[in-house]
Amino acid sequence: MVHFNDIVSADALATRLSANGKKQLFQKIAALAASAYGLVAGDVADALFERERLGSTGFGGGVAIPHAKMAGLLQMRGVVVLLDPPMKFDAVDEAPVDIVFALLSPLDSGAEHLKTLARVSRYLRDDGQITRLRGAQSAEALFALIAGSEARDAA
């Protein structure tokens, strides 16, 4: 089983990020992914935007999980951002989004991609987790919450 701290680097997080639309948001997420994981920012942004065209990845409650499979990626990677102000995301409940957990997976990840996506979704459906994430004032605090969440869940 993949743990969040195995896929999310402390360098792939941001708080108080602002974006004036999905395109700009995906570009900012891509820049974080490029810096943290050595990926090509344009490829990341394109992959996320291409997937988003199939349907919104905003699943309600102010949360979105944009995700994409990418050629050349050797393992799953995540980028987590807190938006301020929240932005329109065409979520199922039409609520603006302020928590974004982007998941990037290798092309051949198949079941592992789906299982990890389901785990991220479960994590972000927990009201307590959401409240703690929204309270994070820095990328360091955000990382501590994400990395420590599975330890709390296992206890």
ABEGO torsion letter per residue (X at the ends): XBBAAAABBAAABBBGBBBAEAAAAAAAAAAAAAAAAGBBAAAAAAAAAAAAAAEBABAEGGBBBBBBBBBGBABBBBBBBBBOBBBBAGBAAGBBBABBBBBBBBAAAEAAAAAAAAAAAAAAABAAAAAAAAABABAAAAAAAAAAAAAAAAX
